[in-house]
Amino acid sequence: MAQSTTPGFDKAFAQTLCDLQVPKVLKFSPNGRQLLYSTSLIGGHRKSKNALSTLWIASSSEPNSSRQLTSGLFNDTWPKWHPDGNRVAFLSDRAKVGESSAIWMLRLDGGDAVLITDAENEEDIETFLFSPDGRTIAYVSPDEKSEDEKEKSEKDEPDPEVWGEKWAFARLRLVDVESHETKVLVGGDKHVGEFCWSPDGKRIAFMSQESPHIEEAMLTGTTISTVDVENGEVTELCKVINEPYDLTWAPDGQVYFITGVPADKDTGGRAVYKTDPKADTRGFVRVACGVDDDAGGLHVVGGKVLVKRQVRFVDVISELGGDDLFDEEKEFWVYDVFINPETGASTLAASLSDVGTPYDIFVIESGKEKIKISNHGKPLADRSLGSSTVLTCRSTDDEVELDGLYFTPSSKANSDKTPTEPLPTFVLIHGGPTSRDTDTFDTTCFNWAPYILSKGYGILLPQYRGSSGRGEKFASYSMGGQGKYDYADVVAITDNAIKKGFADPKKLIVGGWSQGGLLTYLCSVRNGLHGLGWRFNAAIAGAGVCDIESLALSADLGSTYEIELAGGNTIWTLNRDDTRNRQGSALWEVASAMNDVRFHRLRGLGGR
């Protein structure tokens, strides 16, 4: 009997990948001399019943200076510096592992962590921030369940759920750092989300929705308001029919945030907007990004508003409306910036990686060598996995230029890091669709890329129309174009990789998660119909949609997000013979595909 040439499962390597710790939050100390960050497992998975996260501290100028600040036995997350620079606060379940949620404070000169909020609270604290003077912490959490509700829950005898009757509204609360006295600042029938302090600490800007329901923001909108910390008076600034984020009250008095382009669309581009707390009229205006790039994050540093811009495969940090500060031709997984108040020099701390190198913390200053602060990628330090190449081509309708990122395994690479020969290739399609792939260690999530590379396969990552990093026009193709432009782009990018000698046309597999799963299903039922002389040999679809129309009634985002992708039409607003929504639904093409034997094997993981 002939011996199988199929690569076996490398359990040891897979375990090493799953054990990698990745920086998740990163903060400069107030004086810029130290770094505080947290780590957790790369995929957000768990080794045991409860999630774990560890806090670390490091010098911002000394290589390999990071050291563990907490034990790693609890879920210690979201660390923040006290304005005095001598203490740090963080969220943790250490009072009751896996059940409690509280704010803790830890002095850096020694001693145990001290509770700031009630140790018995079980409702998650969503976020918290110090006031500018450090005397108060504002935080957001729902009310605790009553003793009767807890008892019924423990007995598995909860009351019947009635829609809208018992919303778990998140409240904006204040706690005194010294006395630990707590009060609700914003309550009532509103669900509070992100917030930020005014520079003088007298007011807080916050976002709220009418309910915690997942679709509320897209149905009735998100209201941005301010509240007076002393008297609790609330002033509404504007309403956005979307789910904005990165709320930032800048030194210029304006409140900035990021949301879609157009502002009421979630699958378009991403831009920076502002609203004026002193204006007589309510409203907001767009101020930056969203044309040929997308806004990815906002920071106020040294009196300046900084924006992280997604530009195709890389991130660029710029002054809002001004010059670029950092362009390392990398994606900044997590980052922070410090501006020296005396010299004006900017320093970047960021978690960096590439296809062959796991995430670690680096400090970057113009004109100086990068300083590697951490060593979380040490388990793979001696292993060479692969390299990346950007492949471009025109779309089949010649409307846009398309990008594909090709990962070549080190075992099959030339000196210029391109394949020695056309490789068996996994076409791995990202979800979203407003997402993107980059030259990072786990850009595909779930550790798929590094493991596949270790087996000698190439990986092609298509940046189809709808992807982020290229502004409103490119992203907006997904609205009403699902199953049309995105599918055609996957085919065009794959064909380009074949023609350039990267991918073996006889050894192709396609796969993806969520939107990538939807496109994987379409690649299966339309396999080979493009007439280009190649087809996929297998498909792996994870959590992919196969029938758009049914989602309007059954999916968690069926009446908003999925309708937006379908071009704004639901099955009850279309005539009986109008089947336009089905262009992204593989289910309607299965019968003809089975009769034509278009796919060899289809493996589904989950679904929605």
Secondary structure as UniProt FT lines:
FT   HELIX           11..19
FT   STRAND          21..28
FT   TURN            30..31
FT   STRAND          34..41
FT   TURN            42..43
FT   STRAND          53..59
FT   TURN            63..64
FT   STRAND          67..68
FT   STRAND          77..81
FT   TURN            83..84
FT   STRAND          87..92
FT   TURN            94..95
FT   TURN            97..99
FT   STRAND          102..107
FT   TURN            108..109
FT   STRAND          114..115
FT   TURN            119..120
FT   STRAND          127..130
FT   TURN            132..133
FT   STRAND          136..142
FT   HELIX           147..154
FT   TURN            155..156
FT   TURN            163..165
FT   STRAND          170..176
FT   TURN            177..179
FT   STRAND          182..186
FT   STRAND          191..197
FT   TURN            199..200
FT   STRAND          203..209
FT   TURN            214..215
FT   HELIX           216..219
FT   STRAND          222..228
FT   TURN            229..231
FT   STRAND          234..240
FT   STRAND          245..249
FT   TURN            251..252
FT   STRAND          255..261
FT   TURN            263..264
FT   STRAND          269..275
FT   TURN            277..278
FT   STRAND          285..288
FT   STRAND          294..301
FT   TURN            302..303
FT   STRAND          304..311
FT   TURN            312..313
FT   STRAND          314..319
FT   TURN            320..321
FT   STRAND          324..330
FT   STRAND          335..339
FT   TURN            341..343
FT   STRAND          346..354
FT   TURN            355..356
FT   STRAND          357..365
FT   TURN            366..367
FT   STRAND          371..372
FT   TURN            376..377
FT   HELIX           378..380
FT   TURN            381..382
FT   STRAND          386..394
FT   TURN            396..397
FT   STRAND          401..409
FT   HELIX           410..412
FT   TURN            415..416
FT   STRAND          423..429
FT   TURN            441..444
FT   TURN            446..447
FT   HELIX           448..454
FT   TURN            455..456
FT   STRAND          458..463
FT   TURN            465..466
FT   HELIX           471..476
FT   TURN            477..484
FT   HELIX           485..499
FT   TURN            500..501
FT   STRAND          503..513
FT   HELIX           515..525
FT   TURN            526..530
FT   STRAND          538..542
FT   HELIX           548..554
FT   TURN            556..560
FT   HELIX           561..565
FT   TURN            566..567
FT   TURN            571..573
FT   TURN            576..577
FT   HELIX           580..584
FT   HELIX           586..589
FT   HELIX           590..596
FT   STRAND          602..605
//
